[in-house]
């Protein structure tokens, strides 16, 4: 049996070698098109040539099934047309949706995406930065949860999403988190809540998302409300922390000190909803909940919870646009995009289309 596998493996290697040897070359394309080798090179590398010559070369490439060696071309042009995207993971729907729109925007600009999932591990993010430098990608879009600012090279264009770096040259794109925090809190009050609480599980590294909490506190101060909040720099045992928080604010008559929750993310809003329901509380009759992000079920369908929705597609497009800008020295330090409230079933409905 082993001999059979070895025979099949050897045969596969031989076939691949023969295919490689018989693969068409640039010289074959030039001969087929009836043009000079230099003309083929210009067409492949996007250098303008006469329309007639370009069409001949493209037709010859198609007929011969010629495959461009993008790595070799990158060595010559010092460009790879590859952009790296560093995100915590591609399991969280927000991150995966953001990656989808980044890839789509890059494709429109004839760039390819190299996806790097760091799991929020600092060492892993640094390794990816080094890998990107070695592979000479043309730029990086980073959504990180670590302090890696000093590892960012000025030689590679980089745009940060939502995260501050300790340097003065990395532009950042984010939603208007502060206004989103005010919007969520005031929406809960508008819908009848008297004692809205805030919950957050976050990174210890400063970022624009921290301003969601600032917005909550500003709204509480404006409306003379005593803040009730859970704010932890941890990700493990989220359910345990939420259960303890709810237990702490439960009264002997099974009422709660709060009647609304503004959660820093949709994910934790959904977890809070499940725990409250398991304890017999009705959502939204007893407790109304608003999250932040705008994560949708099955892509573009309903929200998991009522939410302050980030414009994910516009955020991705803005990151790509700034990264590919030829005016690197004039790129904005911070670009904020507006957010909006959208009904998702965990707040009381006012009208058929409940948007703000």
N, C-alpha and C positions, 0 to 999 in steps of 0.2 A: 504493500500500500504506500509506504514511504517513497519507494522507487518511482511509483506512478506520479506522486505529487512533485517529485524532483523533475521528472520528465516534462510534466505540464508547465512547471515554473520555468524551466530552461527554454521550452518552446515559446512561452510568452515573451521572455526576454529577447529571443531571436527575432520574433515578429516585430516587437517594438523597435529593435535596432534596425531592421530592414525598412520599417516605415520612416524612421528618422533619416536614414541614408537616402531614401527615395523622395523625401519631402522637397517641394519646390523651393528654390532660392530666389533672391532678389534678381539675380542674373536671368533666371528663367522668366520672371515677370517682365523684365526689360525686353527680353527677346520676343515674348508673346505680344507685348504691347507695341513693339517696334520703336522704342524710345531708348534714350541713354540711361545707364544705370543711375546716374545722378538725379535724373528726373523721377525715377521710382523712389529714391531716397527722400526727395523733397515732398512727394505726395504722402508718403508714410509718416513723415515728421511734421506734416501740416504746414509746410512752407509753400506759399503761392506759386503756381505754375499756370500755364495756359489752360483754359477750360477743356480744350480738345485733348491735350496730353493727360490731364487729370482723369477724364472719363475713360481714356484708353487704359491707363494704369489700373484704375478701379475695376474695370471689366476683366482685365487679365488676372488680377488678384482673386476675383470671384470665380473665374473659370478654373484656375489652377488650385483653388482652395489654399492659397498661401496664407500662413499664419505669421503675424508680426511678432517678433521677439521683443516684447515690451521692456524686458529687463536690460537687454543689450542696447536698446534705443535710449533707455534712461541713462545708461552710462555715458553715452555720447552727448546727450542734450542736457545732462545734469538735472533732468526732471523725470518723474515717474508717473505723473498724473494719478497718484494715489494719495488719498487723505485718510489719516488714522482717526478713528473715533474711540475715545476711552470712556466707558460707562461702567457703573457698578455691576450690572448684570443685565441679561436680556430676558429675564423671567418677569420682572416687574413690568406691567403693561405700559406704564409711562415711559420707561427707558426704551422699551422695544419700539413703541410708537415713534419716539423721538429719533431713534436710529433709522427707522423706515423712511421718515421724511428727509433726514440728512442724506441718506443714500439716493433718494429720488432727486433731490436738489443737485447733488454732485453729478449724477448721471446726465442731467440736462446740460451741465457744463463740461461734459466729456471726461469726468474724473471717476475713479473707482474708489470704493470704500474698503478700508481694512479695519475690522471691528475687534476691539480689545475689551474684554470683560474683566474688571479688576477685583470684583467681590468686595470693594472698599478696603482692600489690603494695601497699605502704603508701599511696602516693598514690591508688590506686584505692579503697582502703578509706575514706580520708578523703573522697573525692568522694562515695562512697555515703552516708557519715554526713551530709554536707551536703545531699545530695539528699533523704534521709529527713527532715531538719529542714524543708526547703522544702516538701515534700509533706505535712508534718504527719501522718506516720504515728503511730499510737497507741503504738508501742513498737518496740524493736529487740532481736533475739537475735543475738549476734555470736560467731562462731568465727574469730578472727583470728590472724595470725602477725606482727603488727607492733605497735610501740609507739604506739598512737593514743589513749591515755588522756586526754591534755589536750584532745583534740578532741571528747570526749564531753560532751554538754550535759546538765545536771541537769533540763532542762525536758522531756526525753523519757525515759520509763522504758526501761532497758536491762539485759539479763541477759547475762553473758559465759559462754560454754562453754569451760572448760579454760584460760582465759588470764587472767593478772593484769593489771589496769589500775592505773596510778599515780594512783589516787584512793581515797577511802575510802567511796564511796557505790554502787559498782557490784557487785551480788551476782554470785557465780560458782557454776556447777553443774559438777560433774566426777565421774568415777569415782574409786574409792579406788586411785589409781595406785601408791602406796607398797606397800600390801598386795598389789597385783597383781604387783609386781616380786619381792617375797618369794615369793609363791605360785608364780610361773613358775620361779624358780631352784630352789626346794625340790622342785618337781614333777620337774624334770630329775634331781636327785639321787636322788629316790625311785625313778625309773625306771632307775637304774643309771649315770648320768653321773658322772664323777669330776672333770671339768674343764669346767664350763659357761662359755661366753663370752657377752658382751653386745655387741650392735651397735645404734647409733643414728645417725640423720641428722635433725637437729632445727633449730628456729629458735633464734636467739640471744636471743629475747625470753623471759623466764621464764614458766613455766606449770606447771600441776599435773602435766602429763605428764612433767616432768623427774624426778618422784619415782619413776618406774619404775626409773631408773638407781640412785637411792638405795636402793630396795628390793633390787636385785640386790647392791649392795655390802654391805648389812646382812646378807643371807643368806650371802654369801661369808665375812664376818667371823665370823658365828655358827658356821659349819662349818669354819673354818680353811682356806679355799680362797683361793689367790692369784687375784685378778681378771684376766681376759683380756678386753679390750674395744676396740671401735672406736667412737669418739664424734666425729662431725663436724657442724659447723654449716653444712652445704651440702646442696643437693638435686641439683645437676648432677653428672654422672659418678658416680652411685651405683654402677653396675655396676663401673666402674673401681676405685673405692675398695674395694669388696667383694673383687674379684679380688686386689688388692694385699694386703689383710688376710689372705686365705686363703693366698696365696703366702708371706707372711711367717711364717705358723705351720705350714707344711708341712715335714716332715722328709724326709731322703734316702730313707727306706724307704716313702715315700708315706703315712705316718701323719700325724696332725695333733696339735697341742698341745692341742686342745680336742675333746671328744666330744659337746658339746651347745651349742646357741645359743638364747639368749633375745633376741628382736628387739623393739625398741621399737614396731614396727607389724607387722601381718600382711603389708603390701605388701613391706617389706624382708626379712621372713622368707621370703616366696615367692621373691624375687630371689636370696637366699642359697641356697635349696634348688636352684634351677635351675643356678646356677654350680657348686655342689658336685657335682651329678649330671653336669654336663658334663665334670667332671674325674675321673669314675669313682667317686665316693664314693656309698655307698648310704644312702638316707634311709628309715627311721630306724636301720638296722643299724649304720652307722658314725658318723653324726651325727644326734642328735635335735634337733628345732627346735620352739620355741614362740614364737608371735607375740603381738601384743596388739591387740585391737579386736573380733574376732569377725566378720570379713567373710565373708559366705556366698555361695556360688555360686547364681545364679538366685534371689536373694531369700532364701527360707527353707530352702534345701536344705543340702548339706554345706558345711563350712568348707573354705577353701583350704589352711589349715595348722592344726595344733593351736594353740589360742589361749587367752589370758586374755580372755574375752568381756566387753565392756561392755554394760550393759543399755540399748541405744540407745533403745528405745521409752520406757522410764521416764525416761531423761535428757531426752528431748524433752518429755515431759509435765510434768516438773518445771520445765524452763525456762519453758514456757508458763504453768504455774500461778503461779510466782513473779512473772512479768512482769505478769500480769493481776490480781494481788492488789491489793485496795483499800487494804491496809495497807502502803503503800510505805515508810514510815519504820521498819517493823519487819521488813523482809525480811532473811533470814539473809545474812551475808557470804559464807559458803562452805557449800555442800551437797554431801556426798559420798555416792555410791551404791555398793553392793558389786559386785564382779566375781566371775567364776567361771572355772575351767579347763574346757575342753571338748576332747575328742579330735578331731583332724582329719587323721590319717594320717601326720603327721611325727614322732610319738613312738611308743614301743612301747606296745602296747595291753595293759592289765591285765585288763580284763573287757569284757563285751559293751557295757555302757553306762558309758563312762569319763568320769564327771563328778566335779567337786569343788565 
